[in-house]
Amino acid sequence: MMPPTSPPTEPPPTEPPPAEQPPEEPPEPWRPPWVRAAKAGYPLGVAAAVAVLQVVGSTFAAHNQHGRVPLDAFGYLLLLLGPALLVLRDRRPVAVVAGTSVVTAGYLAGGYPYGPAFVSWLIACCVAIGSGHRRAAWAGVGGVYLVHLLVTFVLPESWQRAAPPSGSIWPQELGLSAWLLLVMAGGELVRFRRERIAAHRAYRQQLEERRANEERLRMARELHDILAHSLSLINIQAGVALALLDRRPEEARGALVTIKSTSKEALGEVRQVLATLRGPGAAPRGPAPGLDRLDELTEQADRVGLEAEVQERGERRELSATVDLAAFRIVQEALTNVVRHSAARQAVVVLDWSDPAVLVVRVEDPGPAVLGDAGGSGSGLVGMRERVAAFGGTITAGPLPDGGFRVRAELPTPKAESD
Protein backbone atom coordinates (compact mmCIF):
# COMPACT_ATOMS: atom_id res chain seq x y z
CA MET A 1 0.00 0.00 0.00
CA MET A 2 1.47 3.32 -1.04
CA PRO A 3 1.76 5.99 1.66
CA PRO A 4 -0.32 9.08 1.07
CA THR A 5 1.55 11.83 -0.59
CA SER A 6 1.14 15.39 0.53
CA PRO A 7 0.15 17.92 -2.10
CA PRO A 8 3.02 19.96 -3.43
CA THR A 9 3.45 23.17 -1.58
CA GLU A 10 3.88 26.39 -3.52
CA PRO A 11 6.91 28.45 -2.68
CA PRO A 12 6.09 31.47 -0.56
CA PRO A 13 5.56 34.58 -2.62
CA THR A 14 8.63 36.72 -2.78
CA GLU A 15 8.21 40.35 -2.00
CA PRO A 16 9.14 42.67 -4.84
CA PRO A 17 12.34 44.58 -4.25
CA PRO A 18 11.71 48.00 -2.83
CA ALA A 19 11.76 50.75 -5.35
CA GLU A 20 14.72 53.01 -5.24
CA GLN A 21 13.91 56.11 -3.31
CA PRO A 22 15.26 59.43 -4.49
CA PRO A 23 17.89 60.92 -2.21
CA GLU A 24 16.39 62.96 0.54
CA GLU A 25 16.88 66.66 0.27
CA PRO A 26 18.86 68.23 3.08
CA PRO A 27 16.62 69.79 5.72
CA GLU A 28 16.27 73.52 5.74
CA PRO A 29 18.12 75.37 8.49
CA TRP A 30 16.05 76.04 11.59
CA ARG A 31 14.54 79.48 11.89
CA PRO A 32 12.45 80.99 14.68
CA PRO A 33 8.68 80.80 14.12
CA TRP A 34 8.33 84.56 13.83
CA VAL A 35 10.99 84.64 11.10
CA ARG A 36 9.22 81.91 9.10
CA ALA A 37 5.88 83.69 9.49
CA ALA A 38 7.37 87.02 8.39
CA LYS A 39 9.00 85.40 5.36
CA ALA A 40 5.79 83.60 4.37
CA GLY A 41 3.67 86.75 4.76
CA TYR A 42 6.19 89.18 3.29
CA PRO A 43 4.32 89.82 -0.01
CA LEU A 44 1.01 90.32 1.79
CA GLY A 45 2.60 92.61 4.38
CA VAL A 46 4.18 94.84 1.76
CA ALA A 47 0.94 94.99 -0.24
CA ALA A 48 -1.06 95.93 2.87
CA ALA A 49 1.44 98.61 3.87
CA VAL A 50 1.40 100.13 0.37
CA ALA A 51 -2.41 100.06 0.34
CA VAL A 52 -2.60 101.97 3.63
CA LEU A 53 0.01 104.45 2.40
CA GLN A 54 -1.80 105.13 -0.87
CA VAL A 55 -5.29 105.43 0.63
CA VAL A 56 -4.35 107.53 3.66
CA GLY A 57 -1.72 109.61 1.88
CA SER A 58 -3.88 110.38 -1.12
CA THR A 59 -6.80 111.32 1.14
CA PHE A 60 -4.72 113.87 3.00
CA ALA A 61 -3.04 115.10 -0.18
CA ALA A 62 -6.46 115.83 -1.74
CA HIS A 63 -7.14 118.61 0.77
CA ASN A 64 -4.46 120.84 -0.75
CA GLN A 65 -5.17 120.14 -4.41
CA HIS A 66 -8.02 122.36 -5.58
CA GLY A 67 -9.32 121.64 -9.03
CA ARG A 68 -8.69 117.87 -8.86
CA VAL A 69 -11.55 115.41 -8.78
CA PRO A 70 -12.34 114.33 -5.20
CA LEU A 71 -11.77 110.67 -4.41
CA ASP A 72 -14.86 108.56 -4.87
CA ALA A 73 -15.54 104.83 -4.71
CA PHE A 74 -13.86 104.19 -8.07
CA GLY A 75 -10.81 106.21 -7.04
CA TYR A 76 -10.42 104.25 -3.80
CA LEU A 77 -10.84 101.02 -5.76
CA LEU A 78 -7.92 102.03 -7.98
CA LEU A 79 -5.83 102.90 -4.93
CA LEU A 80 -6.44 99.41 -3.52
CA LEU A 81 -6.14 97.48 -6.77
CA GLY A 82 -2.54 98.49 -7.41
CA PRO A 83 -1.21 97.23 -4.02
CA ALA A 84 -3.29 94.04 -4.42
CA LEU A 85 -1.37 93.24 -7.61
CA LEU A 86 1.93 93.53 -5.74
CA VAL A 87 1.27 90.16 -4.10
CA LEU A 88 2.28 88.53 -7.42
CA ARG A 89 5.25 90.80 -8.16
CA ASP A 90 7.89 88.10 -7.60
CA ARG A 91 6.13 85.36 -9.58
CA ARG A 92 4.64 87.48 -12.39
CA PRO A 93 6.67 90.70 -12.58
CA VAL A 94 5.70 91.54 -16.18
CA ALA A 95 1.98 91.01 -15.56
CA VAL A 96 2.16 93.10 -12.37
CA VAL A 97 3.89 95.94 -14.23
CA ALA A 98 1.19 95.87 -16.91
CA GLY A 99 -1.62 95.76 -14.35
CA THR A 100 -0.30 98.55 -12.15
CA SER A 101 0.43 100.66 -15.24
CA VAL A 102 -3.18 100.31 -16.38
CA VAL A 103 -4.45 101.14 -12.87
CA THR A 104 -2.17 104.19 -12.61
CA ALA A 105 -3.15 105.38 -16.10
CA GLY A 106 -6.82 105.07 -15.16
CA TYR A 107 -6.16 107.06 -11.96
CA LEU A 108 -4.51 109.84 -13.97
CA ALA A 109 -7.24 109.83 -16.60
CA GLY A 110 -9.83 110.16 -13.83
CA GLY A 111 -8.26 113.42 -12.64
CA TYR A 112 -7.86 112.25 -9.07
CA PRO A 113 -5.43 113.99 -6.67
CA TYR A 114 -1.73 113.46 -6.92
CA GLY A 115 0.17 111.97 -3.99
CA PRO A 116 1.45 108.50 -3.01
CA ALA A 117 -1.01 106.91 -5.43
CA PHE A 118 1.87 105.82 -7.66
CA VAL A 119 3.88 103.87 -5.06
CA SER A 120 2.59 100.44 -6.10
CA TRP A 121 3.30 101.19 -9.75
CA LEU A 122 6.87 102.34 -9.03
CA ILE A 123 7.52 99.29 -6.84
CA ALA A 124 6.29 96.99 -9.62
CA CYS A 125 8.59 98.71 -12.15
CA CYS A 126 11.63 98.47 -9.85
CA VAL A 127 10.96 94.79 -9.12
CA ALA A 128 10.65 94.07 -12.85
CA ILE A 129 13.96 95.83 -13.51
CA GLY A 130 15.63 93.90 -10.71
CA SER A 131 14.37 90.58 -12.09
CA GLY A 132 15.67 91.31 -15.59
CA HIS A 133 12.48 92.54 -17.28
CA ARG A 134 13.77 96.00 -18.11
CA ARG A 135 11.79 96.46 -21.31
CA ALA A 136 8.49 95.77 -19.58
CA ALA A 137 9.34 98.23 -16.79
CA TRP A 138 10.39 101.05 -19.11
CA ALA A 139 7.40 100.37 -21.38
CA GLY A 140 5.12 100.75 -18.36
CA VAL A 141 6.78 104.03 -17.39
CA GLY A 142 6.54 105.34 -20.94
CA GLY A 143 2.89 104.32 -21.25
CA VAL A 144 1.81 105.96 -17.99
CA TYR A 145 3.73 109.13 -18.72
CA LEU A 146 2.21 109.25 -22.21
CA VAL A 147 -1.29 109.05 -20.68
CA HIS A 148 -0.32 111.88 -18.34
CA LEU A 149 0.80 114.04 -21.30
CA LEU A 150 -2.36 113.26 -23.26
CA VAL A 151 -4.60 114.17 -20.35
CA THR A 152 -2.67 117.35 -19.57
CA PHE A 153 -1.89 118.79 -23.01
CA VAL A 154 -3.85 117.01 -25.75
CA LEU A 155 -7.38 116.41 -24.53
CA PRO A 156 -9.73 119.40 -24.78
CA GLU A 157 -10.64 121.10 -21.52
CA SER A 158 -14.24 119.98 -21.97
CA TRP A 159 -13.11 116.36 -21.82
CA GLN A 160 -10.88 116.75 -18.78
CA ARG A 161 -12.41 115.95 -15.43
CA ALA A 162 -9.88 118.03 -13.48
CA ALA A 163 -9.46 121.77 -13.90
CA PRO A 164 -6.38 122.73 -15.94
CA PRO A 165 -3.51 124.07 -13.84
CA SER A 166 -3.04 127.82 -13.75
CA GLY A 167 0.23 129.42 -14.77
CA SER A 168 3.22 127.68 -16.32
CA ILE A 169 3.26 123.93 -15.81
CA TRP A 170 6.67 123.25 -17.36
CA PRO A 171 8.58 123.43 -14.04
CA GLN A 172 6.12 120.91 -12.63
CA GLU A 173 6.55 118.61 -15.64
CA LEU A 174 10.34 118.82 -15.50
CA GLY A 175 10.27 117.99 -11.80
CA LEU A 176 7.97 115.04 -12.45
CA SER A 177 10.22 113.74 -15.24
CA ALA A 178 13.32 114.09 -13.08
CA TRP A 179 11.59 112.31 -10.21
CA LEU A 180 10.58 109.39 -12.43
CA LEU A 181 14.06 109.09 -13.91
CA LEU A 182 15.58 109.17 -10.41
CA VAL A 183 13.34 106.33 -9.21
CA MET A 184 14.04 104.22 -12.30
CA ALA A 185 17.76 104.91 -12.00
CA GLY A 186 17.57 103.55 -8.45
CA GLY A 187 15.94 100.41 -9.82
CA GLU A 188 18.71 100.08 -12.40
CA LEU A 189 21.35 100.41 -9.70
CA VAL A 190 19.68 97.65 -7.69
CA ARG A 191 19.59 95.45 -10.79
CA PHE A 192 23.25 96.16 -11.56
CA ARG A 193 24.27 95.29 -8.02
CA ARG A 194 22.32 92.02 -8.11
CA GLU A 195 23.93 91.07 -11.41
CA ARG A 196 27.36 91.84 -10.00
CA ILE A 197 26.68 89.68 -6.96
CA ALA A 198 25.35 86.85 -9.15
CA ALA A 199 28.36 87.09 -11.47
CA HIS A 200 30.72 87.06 -8.50
CA ARG A 201 29.04 83.97 -7.07
CA ALA A 202 29.17 82.22 -10.45
CA TYR A 203 32.85 83.08 -10.79
CA ARG A 204 33.63 81.74 -7.34
CA GLN A 205 31.75 78.54 -8.11
CA GLN A 206 33.63 78.08 -11.38
CA LEU A 207 36.90 78.76 -9.58
CA GLU A 208 36.11 76.15 -6.93
CA GLU A 209 35.11 73.62 -9.59
CA ARG A 210 38.32 74.28 -11.52
CA ARG A 211 40.42 73.86 -8.40
CA ALA A 212 38.60 70.62 -7.60
CA ASN A 213 39.21 69.33 -11.14
CA GLU A 214 42.88 70.29 -10.99
CA GLU A 215 43.27 68.54 -7.65
CA ARG A 216 41.50 65.45 -9.01
CA LEU A 217 43.80 65.37 -12.06
CA ARG A 218 46.85 65.87 -9.85
CA MET A 219 45.88 62.93 -7.65
CA ALA A 220 45.12 60.80 -10.72
CA ARG A 221 48.58 61.52 -12.12
CA GLU A 222 50.26 60.73 -8.81
CA LEU A 223 48.39 57.45 -8.37
CA HIS A 224 49.03 56.45 -11.96
CA ASP A 225 52.76 57.08 -11.70
CA ILE A 226 53.06 55.30 -8.36
CA LEU A 227 50.96 52.28 -9.25
CA ALA A 228 52.20 51.88 -12.83
CA HIS A 229 55.82 51.91 -11.73
CA SER A 230 55.39 49.70 -8.68
CA LEU A 231 53.02 47.18 -10.25
CA SER A 232 55.28 46.85 -13.30
CA LEU A 233 58.21 45.97 -11.05
CA ILE A 234 56.07 43.60 -8.98
CA ASN A 235 54.75 41.89 -12.11
CA ILE A 236 58.24 41.32 -13.51
CA GLN A 237 59.64 40.11 -10.19
CA ALA A 238 56.66 37.80 -9.68
CA GLY A 239 57.35 36.24 -13.09
CA VAL A 240 61.00 35.79 -12.16
CA ALA A 241 60.06 34.19 -8.83
CA LEU A 242 57.66 31.75 -10.49
CA ALA A 243 60.29 30.77 -13.05
CA LEU A 244 62.96 30.15 -10.38
CA LEU A 245 60.78 28.70 -7.64
CA ASP A 246 61.11 25.04 -8.71
CA ARG A 247 64.61 25.02 -10.22
CA ARG A 248 66.52 27.51 -8.06
CA PRO A 249 64.39 28.44 -5.04
CA GLU A 250 67.28 30.24 -3.35
CA GLU A 251 67.38 32.79 -6.22
CA ALA A 252 63.61 33.28 -6.11
CA ARG A 253 64.00 34.69 -2.62
CA GLY A 254 65.59 37.87 -4.00
CA ALA A 255 62.63 38.48 -6.32
CA LEU A 256 60.21 38.06 -3.42
CA VAL A 257 62.21 40.50 -1.30
CA THR A 258 62.03 43.03 -4.15
CA ILE A 259 58.25 42.53 -4.39
CA LYS A 260 57.89 43.12 -0.66
CA SER A 261 59.99 46.29 -0.58
CA THR A 262 58.40 47.70 -3.74
CA SER A 263 54.85 47.08 -2.51
CA LYS A 264 55.67 48.58 0.89
CA GLU A 265 57.07 51.72 -0.71
CA ALA A 266 54.08 52.00 -3.08
CA LEU A 267 51.63 51.65 -0.19
CA GLY A 268 53.40 54.45 1.68
CA GLU A 269 53.23 56.80 -1.31
CA VAL A 270 49.57 55.95 -1.95
CA ARG A 271 48.72 56.73 1.68
CA GLN A 272 50.53 60.04 1.36
CA VAL A 273 48.54 60.99 -1.75
CA LEU A 274 45.21 59.89 -0.28
CA ALA A 275 45.91 61.81 2.94
CA THR A 276 44.87 64.98 1.11
CA LEU A 277 41.31 63.65 1.06
CA ARG A 278 41.07 63.62 4.84
CA GLY A 279 40.61 67.35 5.11
CA PRO A 280 42.55 70.59 5.20
CA GLY A 281 44.12 69.68 8.52
CA ALA A 282 45.66 66.43 7.32
CA ALA A 283 49.42 66.84 6.96
CA PRO A 284 51.50 64.61 4.67
CA ARG A 285 53.07 61.61 6.40
CA GLY A 286 56.43 62.28 4.80
CA PRO A 287 58.28 64.49 2.34
CA ALA A 288 57.31 64.26 -1.31
CA PRO A 289 59.79 62.32 -3.48
CA GLY A 290 62.32 64.27 -5.50
CA LEU A 291 65.49 63.95 -7.52
CA ASP A 292 67.41 63.02 -4.38
CA ARG A 293 65.74 59.60 -4.69
CA LEU A 294 67.04 58.84 -8.17
CA ASP A 295 69.31 56.19 -6.70
CA GLU A 296 66.25 54.28 -5.53
CA LEU A 297 64.80 54.38 -9.03
CA THR A 298 68.01 53.05 -10.58
CA GLU A 299 68.23 50.30 -7.95
CA GLN A 300 64.65 49.24 -8.63
CA ALA A 301 65.31 49.25 -12.38
CA ASP A 302 68.45 47.18 -11.87
CA ARG A 303 66.45 44.53 -9.97
CA VAL A 304 64.29 43.93 -13.03
CA GLY A 305 67.25 43.80 -15.40
CA LEU A 306 67.36 47.42 -16.59
CA GLU A 307 70.67 49.19 -16.12
CA ALA A 308 69.88 52.91 -15.73
CA GLU A 309 72.78 55.36 -15.83
CA VAL A 310 72.33 58.88 -14.42
CA GLN A 311 74.34 61.72 -15.96
CA GLU A 312 74.31 65.31 -14.71
CA ARG A 313 75.58 68.34 -16.56
CA GLY A 314 76.16 71.58 -14.75
CA GLU A 315 75.86 72.28 -11.06
CA ARG A 316 72.80 70.93 -9.29
CA ARG A 317 70.70 73.56 -7.52
CA GLU A 318 67.82 73.53 -5.11
CA LEU A 319 64.38 73.22 -6.70
CA SER A 320 60.91 74.00 -5.49
CA ALA A 321 59.02 71.01 -4.12
CA THR A 322 56.56 70.88 -7.02
CA VAL A 323 59.22 71.04 -9.75
CA ASP A 324 61.35 68.50 -7.89
CA LEU A 325 58.40 66.11 -7.69
CA ALA A 326 57.52 66.63 -11.36
CA ALA A 327 61.09 65.87 -12.47
CA PHE A 328 61.15 62.73 -10.32
CA ARG A 329 57.82 61.49 -11.68
CA ILE A 330 58.91 62.11 -15.28
CA VAL A 331 62.04 60.00 -14.80
CA GLN A 332 60.02 57.34 -12.97
CA GLU A 333 57.37 57.11 -15.69
CA ALA A 334 59.97 57.12 -18.48
CA LEU A 335 61.90 54.24 -16.87
CA THR A 336 58.64 52.37 -16.30
CA ASN A 337 57.81 52.71 -19.99
CA VAL A 338 61.24 51.34 -20.89
CA VAL A 339 60.64 48.31 -18.67
CA ARG A 340 57.14 47.71 -20.04
CA HIS A 341 57.41 48.67 -23.70
CA SER A 342 61.05 48.19 -24.74
CA ALA A 343 63.36 45.24 -25.12
CA ALA A 344 66.33 47.40 -24.11
CA ARG A 345 68.30 46.47 -21.01
CA GLN A 346 69.97 49.86 -20.70
CA ALA A 347 68.72 53.42 -20.30
CA VAL A 348 70.31 56.82 -19.78
CA VAL A 349 68.90 59.55 -17.53
CA VAL A 350 70.40 63.01 -18.19
CA LEU A 351 69.83 66.03 -15.92
CA ASP A 352 71.08 69.19 -17.63
CA TRP A 353 71.50 72.12 -15.20
CA SER A 354 73.41 74.33 -17.67
CA ASP A 355 70.58 76.85 -18.06
CA PRO A 356 70.02 78.63 -14.71
CA ALA A 357 66.31 79.09 -15.48
CA VAL A 358 65.48 75.65 -16.95
CA LEU A 359 66.11 72.06 -15.95
CA VAL A 360 66.29 69.65 -18.88
CA VAL A 361 65.36 66.05 -18.09
CA ARG A 362 66.13 63.46 -20.78
CA VAL A 363 65.57 59.70 -20.67
CA GLU A 364 66.71 57.53 -23.60
CA ASP A 365 66.85 53.82 -24.35
CA PRO A 366 68.37 52.11 -27.38
CA GLY A 367 65.26 50.00 -28.05
CA PRO A 368 63.89 48.18 -29.89
CA ALA A 369 60.25 48.44 -28.85
CA VAL A 370 58.36 45.31 -27.89
CA LEU A 371 56.58 43.94 -30.94
CA GLY A 372 52.90 44.89 -31.01
CA ASP A 373 53.21 47.27 -28.05
CA ALA A 374 52.31 50.93 -28.58
CA GLY A 375 54.75 52.28 -26.08
CA GLY A 376 54.39 55.82 -24.92
CA SER A 377 50.79 56.19 -26.10
CA GLY A 378 49.01 55.60 -22.78
CA SER A 379 47.96 57.89 -20.00
CA GLY A 380 51.49 57.97 -18.60
CA LEU A 381 52.71 60.20 -21.39
CA VAL A 382 49.59 62.33 -21.04
CA GLY A 383 50.35 62.72 -17.35
CA MET A 384 53.91 63.83 -18.10
CA ARG A 385 52.64 66.45 -20.54
CA GLU A 386 50.17 67.74 -17.93
CA ARG A 387 52.92 68.00 -15.30
CA VAL A 388 55.20 69.95 -17.59
CA ALA A 389 52.40 72.19 -18.85
CA ALA A 390 51.51 73.12 -15.26
CA PHE A 391 54.88 74.93 -15.01
CA GLY A 392 54.88 76.40 -18.51
CA GLY A 393 57.49 73.95 -19.77
CA THR A 394 57.70 71.75 -22.84
CA ILE A 395 58.08 68.02 -23.41
CA THR A 396 58.79 65.90 -26.46
CA ALA A 397 58.57 62.13 -26.66
CA GLY A 398 59.12 59.92 -29.68
CA PRO A 399 61.23 57.28 -31.35
CA LEU A 400 64.86 57.86 -32.31
CA PRO A 401 66.21 57.29 -35.82
CA ASP A 402 68.20 54.24 -34.66
CA GLY A 403 65.15 52.57 -33.11
CA GLY A 404 65.31 53.81 -29.54
CA PHE A 405 62.97 56.13 -27.68
CA ARG A 406 63.55 59.52 -26.04
CA VAL A 407 61.64 61.61 -23.54
CA ARG A 408 62.88 65.19 -23.17
CA ALA A 409 61.29 67.69 -20.79
CA GLU A 410 62.21 71.31 -20.08
CA LEU A 411 61.07 72.48 -16.65
CA PRO A 412 61.32 76.13 -15.58
CA THR A 413 63.01 76.24 -12.19
CA PRO A 414 61.67 78.99 -9.92
CA LYS A 415 63.25 79.49 -6.54
CA ALA A 416 62.36 77.04 -3.80
CA GLU A 417 60.84 79.83 -1.69
CA SER A 418 58.11 80.44 -4.28
CA ASP A 419 56.16 77.33 -3.25
KETOR-920199 format. One line per field, with one value per residue (C-alpha): x, y, z; residue in one letter. Coordinates in steps of 0.05 Angstrom, whole numbers, plus 5000, padded with zeros to 4 digits. Layout:
<rs>
X: X ... .
Y: Y ... .
Z: Z ... .
residuo: a ... .
</rs>
This chain:
<rs>
X: 5000 5029 5035 4994 5031 5023 5003 5060 5069 5078 5138 5122 5111 5173 5164 5183 5247 5234 5235 5294 5278 5305 5358 5328 5338 5377 5332 5325 5362 5321 5291 5249 5174 5167 5220 5184 5118 5147 5180 5116 5073 5124 5086 5020 5052 5084 5019 4979 5029 5028 4952 4948 5000 4964 4894 4913 4966 4922 4864 4906 4939 4871 4857 4911 4897 4840 4814 4826 4769 4753 4765 4703 4689 4723 4784 4792 4783 4842 4883 4871 4877 4949 4976 4934 4973 5039 5025 5046 5105 5158 5123 5093 5133 5114 5040 5043 5078 5024 4968 4994 5009 4936 4911 4957 4937 4864 4877 4910 4855 4803 4835 4843 4891 4965 5003 5029 4980 5037 5078 5052 5066 5137 5150 5126 5172 5233 5219 5213 5279 5313 5287 5313 5250 5275 5236 5170 5187 5208 5148 5102 5136 5131 5058 5036 5075 5044 4974 4994 5016 4953 4908 4947 4962 4923 4852 4805 4787 4715 4738 4782 4752 4802 4811 4872 4930 4939 5005 5064 5065 5133 5172 5122 5131 5207 5205 5159 5204 5266 5232 5212 5281 5312 5267 5281 5355 5351 5319 5374 5427 5394 5392 5465 5485 5446 5479 5547 5534 5507 5567 5614 5581 5583 5657 5673 5635 5673 5738 5722 5702 5766 5808 5772 5784 5858 5865 5830 5876 5937 5918 5902 5972 6005 5968 5981 6055 6061 6019 6044 6116 6108 6060 6106 6164 6121 6095 6165 6193 6133 6147 6220 6201 6153 6206 6259 6216 6222 6292 6330 6288 6346 6348 6272 6280 6312 6253 6204 6244 6241 6165 6158 6200 6168 6097 6113 6141 6082 6033 6068 6065 5991 5974 6011 5971 5904 5918 5897 5826 5821 5812 5851 5882 5913 5988 6030 6061 6129 6166 6146 6196 6246 6310 6348 6315 6341 6386 6325 6296 6360 6365 6293 6306 6369 6329 6286 6345 6347 6413 6398 6456 6447 6487 6486 6512 6523 6517 6456 6414 6356 6288 6218 6180 6131 6184 6227 6168 6150 6222 6223 6156 6178 6241 6200 6147 6199 6238 6173 6156 6225 6213 6143 6148 6221 6267 6327 6366 6399 6374 6406 6378 6408 6397 6422 6430 6468 6412 6400 6326 6310 6322 6326 6307 6323 6311 6334 6337 6367 6305 6278 6205 6167 6132 6058 6064 6046 6095 6088 6016 5980 5959 6030 6054 5992 6007 6078 6053 6003 6058 6104 6048 6030 6098 6098 6150 6154 6162 6176 6171 6182 6225 6297 6324 6364 6303 6306 6259 6271 6233 6258 6226 6244 6221 6226 6260 6233 6265 6247 6217 6162 6123 .
Y: 5000 5066 5120 5182 5237 5308 5358 5399 5463 5528 5569 5629 5692 5734 5807 5853 5892 5960 6015 6060 6122 6189 6218 6259 6333 6365 6396 6470 6507 6521 6590 6620 6616 6691 6693 6638 6674 6740 6708 6672 6735 6784 6796 6806 6852 6897 6900 6919 6972 7003 7001 7039 7089 7103 7109 7151 7192 7208 7226 7277 7302 7317 7372 7417 7403 7447 7433 7357 7308 7287 7213 7171 7097 7084 7124 7085 7020 7041 7058 6988 6950 6970 6945 6881 6865 6871 6803 6771 6816 6762 6707 6750 6814 6831 6820 6862 6919 6917 6915 6971 7013 7006 7023 7084 7108 7101 7141 7197 7197 7203 7268 7245 7280 7269 7239 7170 7138 7116 7077 7009 7024 7047 6986 6940 6974 6969 6896 6881 6917 6878 6812 6826 6851 6920 6929 6915 6965 7021 7007 7015 7081 7107 7086 7119 7183 7185 7181 7238 7281 7265 7283 7347 7376 7340 7328 7388 7422 7400 7327 7335 7319 7361 7435 7455 7481 7556 7588 7554 7479 7465 7469 7418 7372 7376 7360 7301 7275 7282 7246 7188 7182 7183 7127 7084 7098 7071 7008 7002 7008 6953 6909 6923 6906 6840 6821 6837 6794 6737 6742 6741 6679 6644 6662 6635 6571 6562 6575 6523 6472 6486 6477 6412 6387 6406 6371 6309 6307 6317 6259 6216 6230 6215 6149 6129 6142 6106 6046 6038 6038 5994 5944 5937 5919 5872 5838 5826 5802 5756 5725 5716 5684 5635 5615 5603 5574 5501 5500 5550 5569 5605 5656 5666 5694 5757 5770 5761 5810 5861 5851 5862 5926 5954 5942 5972 6034 6040 6033 6089 6136 6119 6135 6201 6220 6198 6236 6300 6273 6272 6347 6412 6394 6329 6337 6292 6232 6246 6290 6285 6246 6285 6279 6260 6192 6177 6124 6086 6088 6061 6006 5985 5985 5944 5891 5879 5876 5948 5984 6058 6107 6178 6234 6306 6367 6432 6446 6419 6471 6471 6464 6480 6420 6418 6421 6370 6322 6333 6317 6255 6230 6242 6200 6147 6142 6142 6085 6047 6054 6027 5966 5954 5973 5964 5905 5948 5929 5997 6068 6136 6191 6260 6321 6384 6442 6487 6537 6573 6582 6513 6441 6393 6321 6269 6194 6151 6076 6042 6000 5964 5969 5906 5879 5898 5945 6019 6046 6116 6124 6112 6158 6159 6204 6247 6254 6277 6329 6355 6360 6399 6444 6462 6499 6528 6479 6435 6360 6318 6243 6198 6146 6157 6146 6085 6051 6076 6123 6190 6232 6304 6354 6426 6450 6523 6525 6580 6590 6541 6597 6609 6547 .
Z: 5000 4979 5033 5021 4988 5011 4958 4931 4968 4930 4946 4989 4948 4944 4960 4903 4915 4943 4893 4895 4934 4910 4956 5011 5005 5062 5114 5115 5170 5232 5238 5294 5282 5277 5222 5182 5190 5168 5107 5087 5095 5066 5000 5036 5088 5035 4995 5057 5077 5007 5007 5073 5048 4983 5013 5073 5038 4978 5023 5060 4996 4965 5015 4985 4912 4888 4819 4823 4824 4896 4912 4903 4906 4839 4859 4924 4885 4840 4901 4930 4865 4852 4920 4912 4848 4885 4918 4852 4837 4848 4808 4752 4748 4676 4689 4753 4715 4662 4713 4757 4695 4672 4743 4748 4678 4697 4761 4721 4668 4723 4747 4819 4867 4862 4920 4940 4891 4847 4899 4878 4805 4819 4863 4808 4757 4803 4818 4743 4730 4786 4758 4688 4654 4638 4574 4608 4664 4618 4572 4633 4652 4581 4575 4640 4626 4556 4586 4633 4574 4535 4593 4609 4540 4485 4509 4504 4570 4561 4564 4624 4691 4730 4722 4681 4723 4725 4705 4674 4684 4653 4719 4747 4687 4690 4764 4751 4695 4738 4796 4751 4722 4792 4816 4754 4760 4831 4804 4752 4806 4846 4784 4769 4840 4838 4772 4800 4861 4817 4771 4830 4859 4791 4784 4853 4838 4772 4808 4861 4808 4770 4832 4848 4777 4780 4847 4820 4759 4803 4847 4786 4758 4824 4833 4761 4766 4833 4815 4743 4765 4826 4795 4734 4779 4820 4758 4730 4796 4806 4738 4757 4823 4790 4739 4792 4847 4826 4796 4839 4899 4933 4876 4878 4948 4920 4874 4932 4974 4917 4912 4987 4988 4925 4950 5018 4986 4938 4996 5034 4974 4961 5034 5027 4965 4994 5059 5022 5021 5097 5102 5104 5170 5146 5139 5093 5128 5096 5047 4974 4930 4890 4850 4912 4906 4837 4866 4889 4819 4788 4841 4827 4752 4763 4801 4739 4692 4668 4678 4685 4683 4712 4681 4706 4669 4705 4779 4814 4850 4898 4866 4890 4918 4860 4805 4842 4846 4773 4751 4794 4766 4694 4704 4741 4686 4630 4663 4674 4600 4582 4627 4599 4526 4505 4498 4518 4580 4586 4594 4604 4649 4636 4682 4647 4696 4647 4639 4706 4690 4661 4681 4622 4638 4584 4587 4528 4513 4452 4439 4402 4423 4442 4381 4380 4439 4428 4478 4502 4478 4544 4600 4628 4572 4579 4653 4638 4589 4641 4694 4648 4623 4695 4700 4630 4605 4543 4532 4471 4467 4406 4373 4354 4284 4307 4338 4409 4446 4479 4529 4537 4584 4598 4667 4688 4756 4802 4869 4924 4966 4914 4935 .
residuo: m m p p t s p p t e p p p t e p p p a e q p p e e p p e p w r p p w v r a a k a g y p l g v a a a v a v l q v v g s t f a a h n q h g r v p l d a f g y l l l l l g p a l l v l r d r r p v a v v a g t s v v t a g y l a g g y p y g p a f v s w l i a c c v a i g s g h r r a a w a g v g g v y l v h l l v t f v l p e s w q r a a p p s g s i w p q e l g l s a w l l l v m a g g e l v r f r r e r i a a h r a y r q q l e e r r a n e e r l r m a r e l h d i l a h s l s l i n i q a g v a l a l l d r r p e e a r g a l v t i k s t s k e a l g e v r q v l a t l r g p g a a p r g p a p g l d r l d e l t e q a d r v g l e a e v q e r g e r r e l s a t v d l a a f r i v q e a l t n v v r h s a a r q a v v v l d w s d p a v l v v r v e d p g p a v l g d a g g s g s g l v g m r e r v a a f g g t i t a g p l p d g g f r v r a e l p t p k a e s d .
</rs>
